[in-house]
Amino acid sequence: METVLITNGLSPKSLVCARSLGRRGIYVIVSDCKRFAPTFFSKYCREHFLYPDPEKYPDDFVDTILNFLKRKKIDAILPMNSTETLLICKHKDKLSRYVRVPFANYEKVMLVHDKKNLSQTVSNLGIKAPRTHYIENIQELFEKMHKISYPAVIKLRRSTGSKGIWYINSQQELLATYQKVVKNYSLLPEEYPIIQEYISGVGAGVSMIFDRGKMKAKFSHLRLREYPISGGPSTLRISIQEEKMEEIARKLMETIGWHGVVMVEFKLTKNGIPVLIEVNPRIWGSINEAVASGVDFPFLLYQLALEREIPEMFEYKIGMKTRFLFNDIRAILKLLLSFKASSVQLKNIFTFFSKNLKYDVLSLEDPVPFLIYFFWAIRELFIPSR
């Protein structure tokens, strides 16, 4: 029986991938550093095991995965989050002796994951992106802060989602926050955060899979809500088609010679102009949106790992919505309390079931993970994560 190893069983996207592959008869093994990871309790999870926290103990994480692969035959490994993906790509040569790793090499991953590298790459290609300032020392920050327009955004070079992002509204706030970030993260000058102009608009994304530089499938979505509401992972999205945005994403990743899955994030301005914000060189949080709309990226990635022919998939259902219920409720509450919500953000907030709405976690045929996520949601209310 064909077997796949999925990491980060705590994340909803690991559950989406486990269900996608498990329904096709693939033997799914899930791993995480948390004992009560919701995907462990999916009926499609045949086995699970624990590994050391990859953020705290990266070497131990790699050794645990490697030792497991030596003991058990696994056809493909699908890391979920950035930390695991970067570590597995970094040690791809060592791991590839025992398992197929359907991702680009570490150097190419860092070309888009590192925000300074990405900014320089898109600039060279003439792709519209936020104006970016590079800081090499604090004295340079003093010199440049008068030339920066506000609001602005401070971004750690190697972060994802809402982590490592600070919104700034004045020179004084920029100076204080920047110095605090450098100190708190113990950053060396070559690791200093970038500063970008703030782009107003609606969040959108283009998801793709490449086979040695050739695009085989694509999918686009629009963010309807996100949490944190200031800018974080999407909680409600809808499938769309946007040719300009899709062409920019394809051009960038083809130029790099990409292999595997990737999601390119944009802001669509009020004039409909796509501005490239960042690139997720891994499985992304809203992957269920693509699966529900007819583009099964987890299965396509598994097929790519086994070096099977992937059919081109450029058509899918438009207007399909997906929702991560727990965080979407939090987003709605924050929007209502802020009194700044747009009509798009609050549209149909009381619509919980329709033929064009699917859930990331909630599933009548696989109900237990939802209950485990409910436990984690209640826990978060009383013991917020740091």
C-alpha angles and dihedrals in degrees: 000000000000113000135201130192117214123190132208100037089182093072123086091228090062087056091050090051094045091052093045094052097034092056088058092056097258115146105244124206117185128197137187142150091243119081095215100047107159095227089060086070097051115114087232093060105094097177138004139188140181128247131185117273103278093211094054100031109024096162092049090049092054092045092051092050091046093050091049091051090051091055099043133039109243122177099200141001122215113192114199113197131047095254095056093039093053093047094047092047090047090054095035095124092054095044095043090072087072107023142020114255110198097198138100119265119275095257093056092045091054090048089071104021093058104075095211091052091047093049092052092046096051090044090056090050093049093242116156110249137148115291105261132206121201118208122200099173139005092255088060089053089057090051096048102038091084091057095051119098120222141268091047136168129231112207131186108232094234109037137106138213115354093333116108095016126119126181114219130197105179145023092253092051091047094053095046095044095044093052091046092052092049091050098043094048094039090231123187117221091259088055098049115136122257123239118222136182114255113252117209116211147082119308117242138164143204115211120197144166122214131196107207094324099324119109111232102172138010138187135179132203139179123223114236097174136002140184126253085037091217088067127313143122114327118259098183125026141166130212116247142159120236113171099192093052093044093050092052091050093048092048093052097048095041090053089054092047094237127200123194131009127332139169120209115203124213141175114224108212123218087265091055095252113148114227115191111233107171146328127240106205092192143050105310131222097247095051091123088069090065094043092050090049094053105268106110100197095172091058093041090052091049090051089049090053091055090048093242124151112270116210115229111257116189100140126074142148114295120213097030114142130203129189139199094210102198097053092036090060089051090049092050092050092050092048092050092048093047094055087213100099119131123227089251092055094050098038113125094355090155094049106107102159133036137133090257097049125084131173129232094219111007111091130155092207092050105027106154099078089059090058091050091050088051088056091051091047092053090046090052090055092059101028107031115201116248 
